[in-house]
Amino acid sequence: MTKFNFDAPVDRRGTLSYKWDSEARFLGEADVLPMWVADMDFRCPGPMLEALQARIEHGVLGYTKRGDGYLDIMQGWFRRRYGWEVDPAWIGWCPPGVIPAVVILLDILTKPGDPVLMPMPNYDALYGAVLNMGRELIEWPLLETEQGFRMDFPKLEALIAEHEPGVMVAASPNNPTGRVWTVDELEEMCALCARYGITVISDEAHCDLVFEPNVHTPLGKIEVNQKNNIVLMSPNKTFNVGGLMTASVIIPDADLMAEYRRVLNTWAMNLDTTFGTIAVEALYSHPVCEEWLDAVVAYLKRNVEYVTEFVNGQIEGVRTRCPEGTYLMWLDFTDTGLRGRELKEFLVKKAHLDLSDGSEFAPGNDTHMRMNLGCTYATAQEAMRRLKTAIDAHRSR
């Protein structure tokens, strides 16, 4: 018997789950499998749950600050997982999570109308933040080659020359494609950004969910442009604690860190949530939590490899690439002839699957969908059965 049983189903319906209880997305259909928003269906690590329960039993949930050991715990995590020595003065936090930190940083570094670079496709909350703040989104399209998605450096330099952006916002690993960037790719990107004085904000929320032999390199570990490379990390994806809303920020520039902290104080965000503080310390320091992470990554690897093989081998008209990290699949439905709203309705009404629209990750994309495989292997198998049955019926009309 394994130490962690990720095959055990957990019924999340009726818990106000954003993923499972957003029934308006199901278009009136029953028995729809929600495989959209990026959280997992697994129980969180036991030591964290026990730490939270102990605090509940204490009975007082007053204002809470980060513990004295927080910096040591984070430094230890960076050192163990990434071989990254981080100056404690670079480390801060953002209680609401990664996206509020992105918004604060964009507000400090840019003004309305300013151009902001972004590799595309990308996480909708990132490009949505740029647009909602009145900045100009400069899309840097990833190249899709026979070997997978790649950074297009000539295109990047041309965009920089044309628009003169001061900031780039990126996801590493990339969401939704699951690309894990190599050191060489990151160094070349950072060299261009250093040449033109561009600050890079790197959302690394999925960084701990990377499949061997791929290796995640934090952007802050890249020496080129290091002072202007900002890293945002969170336990939310790593340990399936999105509801706790917490994140860490690594900002090497002392002046920018001081301004960031000033804004946190202005918004009365300098303290932390009670459960977020307790969870962060347990998750990043308890060895059983780290064992849980290693086990869940191995389980997710099995899921994504199975779905990649099934889609490319058995579902005609749909193709995908095996992600190098994350539990997200970027499915291409181009050859089915289904597009946009028609594709969405087909998947919900015929396949009884709720996926994320491609347009959420690249404006105008009406041929792709993102599938969340942070689920039991049995759920992944059922999803494939449903998708194949629906596509086969569609093609035989």
N, C-alpha and C positions, 0 to 999 in steps of 0.2 A: 504493500500500500504506500502510495506516495505521500509526502508530507503535506502537500497542498493539492486539493482535489478541485481543479478548475472545471471538471466535467459535471460537477454537481450544479443543477440549475437553481437559480435564485429568482423567485417570482417578484418582479419589481412593479407590477401593476398595482395601482391604488396607493402608491407611496409619493405621489406628486412628482414622479420621475419625469423630467423634461423629455427624455427619450421615449419612454413607454406610455406616458399618459397624455401626450399631445394628440388627442384623438381627431382633432380637426384635420390633421394631415392625412388621415386614412380615407378621406373622401366617402365616408359612410360605409366603408367595407369592414367586415369582421375578420378576425384572425390575420391581421397584417403584422408581419415581422418588422419591427423598427430597427433599421441598420444605418442610421443617419448620424446624429450628433455624436461626437467623439468622446464617449465614456464607455467603460467596460462593464460587463454583467457579472463580474467576480466579486466575492467578498474581499474586503480590504485586509491588509495584514493584521494578524491577531494582536501583536504587541501594541499597535496604535489604538485599536479598539479598546483594549484593556486600559490604556492610559486615559482615554476619553471617559470611559466608564468610571474610573477612579475619581476624576474631576467632577463628574455629575454627582457621585455619591457624597463628595465634599459639600455640595449644596449651594455654593456661592459662585456666581458667574460674573464677577465684576470686571472693571477695566483691566486689561492684561497687556503686559509689555513682553518683548522678546527676552528670553532668558539669557543669563550671562554666558551660557555655553553655546549660544547660537552660532557665533562666528567660528568657534573651534569646530563645531559639528559640520558646518558648511565647508570649511577648509578641508576637513577630513574626507568629506564626500568627493570634492573636486580632485583631491590627491589620489584617492583609491580608484575612482572610476575613470579618471581622465589623465592622471599624471600631471595635473595642473596645479601649480603653486600660486595661490591667489592672495594678494595683500589684503588683510582684513579691512583696510581703509576703503577698498573698492566695493565692499559688500554692503548692500542695503536690502530693503524689501518693499513690497507693495501689497498690503492686505487684500485688496479686492482681486488681485490676480495680474496676469501678464498684460492683458489689453489695456486696463487703466494705466499701467506703467508706460505703455507705448504712447498713449494719449498725452500723458504728462510730458514725456520727452519730446514729442512732436510740438507741443505747445511752447516748450522752452527753445527748441532749436529752429523752428520755422514760424512763419506768419501766414495768414490767409493769402491764397494765390500762389504760394511758393511751390515749385515742383518737388515731388518726392518719388524716388525710384523704387520699383518693386519687381522682383522676378515673378513671372506669371506662367502658369496658374499659381495661386496662392490662397491662403486662408482668408475667407471672406471678412472676418472681423478685422484683419489687418488692413486690407485695402478699403474696407468700409470706414475705418477710423480716418484714413487719409481723406476720403471724399467727404465724410460728414463734418470734418473740421475745415472744409473749404480750401484744402490744398489741391494742387493739380497732380493727379496720378499719372506717372510716367511708367508705362508698362515695358518691362524688359522680358520678352518672350523666351522661355526655355526652348532649346532645340530638341525635337524628338528624333533620334537616330535609331539605327538598327541595334545599337548597344544600349539604348535608353535615353533618358533626358540628360541634356548637357547644358552648361552655361555657354552662351554665345558672346565671347569677349569682344570681337569686332563690333557687334551690335551695341554692347554696353558702352564702349568708348564713343561710338557715334551718338548715342542718346545723351551722354554726358556733355559732349561738345555742343549739341543742339540746345539742350535745356538748362545746363549749368545747375543741376540740383546740389543741395548741400547735405541731403540725407537720403539714405537708402534704408528700407525696411524689408527684412527677409525672414523666412522660416527655415530653420535648420534642425532636423531634416525637413525637406520640403513637404508641405501639406498642400495638395492632396497626392502627389506622385510617389511619395515615400523615398525619394532620392536622398542618400546620405553623401554629402559633399566630401571629396578627398582633400587632403592637405594641399595638394598642388592647385586644385580649383580655388580653394579659399585664399591661398597666397596670391594667386593671379588676380582674383577679384579685389583683394585688399590693396594690392599694389596700384591698381587703377584708382581706387578710392583715395589712397594716400596722395597720388599724383595730383588729383583734382580737389583735395580738401573735403572729402565726403565722410560724414559720420555714418556708421552702419549700426542699426538697431537689429539685433538678431534674436528672434523668438525661438527659443530652443526647448519649448515645452515637451516635445516628443523625444528629446535627446537620449533618454535612458532606455528607449525601446528600439534598439538597433540589433540587427541579426548578423551573426558571424558569417563570413569573415569581414564584414564591413565594420568600420570603427568611426564613432563620432568624435570630431575634434571641435571643442568649443571655440567660437570665433575669438574670444579673448586670449586664447593660447597662441594665436597667430601673432608673431612679433611685428609684422608689417602693419602699419596703421594702428598699432595696439592701443594707443591713448584714445583713439576715436572709435574703437570697437566695443559696443555695449552688448552685454549678454543678459537675456531674461530667461530664467529657469523656474520650474514649478513642480511640486509633487503631484499636481492635479491629474496629469495623464499617467505618470510613472506608477502611482499607487492607487489610481482610481478614486481620487478624493476631490473631484471637481467642485462638489458642493461646499467645500471648506474655503474656497476662494482665497488662495494665498500664493505668493511668488517671491523669488529672490531676484535682485538686480545686481549686476556687476558692472560698475562704472569706473574705469581707470582715471579719468580726468577729474582732478580734485575740485576744480571750480564747478564743473557740471554736476558732480555729486552734491556739492553744497547747495546749489540751486534746486536740484531735485528734492533734497530733504526740506528745503524751505517751502516748496510747493506742497509737499506732504503735510507739513505743519499747518499751512494755510487751509487745507481741506480737512484738518483734524484727522488725518490718516497716519499719524506718527505712531499710534499704538497698533495693536494687532487684535484679531479675534481670539477669544479664549481657546477655542478648539483648534484654530489654525496654528497657534503657537505650540500647543501640546503635540499636535500631529507632526509638525515639521521636525521637532526634536526627536520624536520616536522613530519616524520613518527614515531619517537620514543617519541615525546612530545605532539602532538596534540591529544586531546581526541577522535575526530572523526575518526582519523586513527586507534586508538585502538578499537573503536567500529566496524570499517570496518573489522579488523582482526578477532574479535570474530564472526562476522556474516559470514565471508568467511569460517572459520573453521567449523561452523555448516553446511554450504552448502556442503562443501567437505565431511563431515561425511555422509551426505545423499547419495552422489555419491558412496563412497566406500562401504557402506553397501548394496546399491542396486546392484552394480556389483558383490559383493561377493555372495549374495543370488542367483543372476541370473546365474552366472557361475557354481556354485556348484549344483544348482538345475535343470538347463535346458540345459547345454552344456555338452554333454557326451564326456568324454575323456580329459576334461580340468578341473583343480582344482586350487583353490587359498585360501589364508587366508586373513581375513579382517585386513588391517594395523591398528596399534594403533596410528600411526602418519604418516605424509606426505600425498600427494595425489597420491601415486604411488602403483600400484598393481603388484605383482610378480606372474605371471601366469605360471602354470606347464602344458605343452603340452605332457608330456611323453606318456600318454595312447592313444594319437592320432596316434602314430607311425611316426609323422613328426619330422625331426631333422634339425638343422643348417640352411644351405642355402635353403633347400627345405621348411622348416617351414617359413622362412622369405618371400620367393617368394609366398608361398601359402597365407599368410596373406595379402600381397600387391595385388596380382593378383586376388585372389578369394574373400577375405573378404574386400578388399579395405581399409585396416587398416595398418598404419605405426607405429610399436612398436619398442622398443629398444631391441636388441639382448641380450640373456642371457650371451653370451661370453663377453659382455662389462663389466660384473660385477663379473665374475669368469672365468678365462681362461679355455677353453675347455667345458664350459657349452653350450650344443646344444639343450636343452629341455625346457628352460624357455624364457619368454619374459616379459619385463616391460612395463606396460601401464600407461600413464599419465592421471589422471582424474581431472586435473585442468581445467575443461571445464564446459559448461552448462549441466544441467541434461538431456536436450534433446539430446545433443551430446553423452552422456553416453548411453542413451537408443538406439540411432541409432547404436552406436558401438556394443552393445550387439545383436541387430537384425542382423547386418552384420555377426558377428562372429558365431552366432548360425546357420544362413542360410548356411554359407560356411562349417562349421564342419558337419552339418547334411548331406550335399551333398557329402562330402568326405567319410563319414562313410557308405553311402548307395551305393557306387560304387560296 
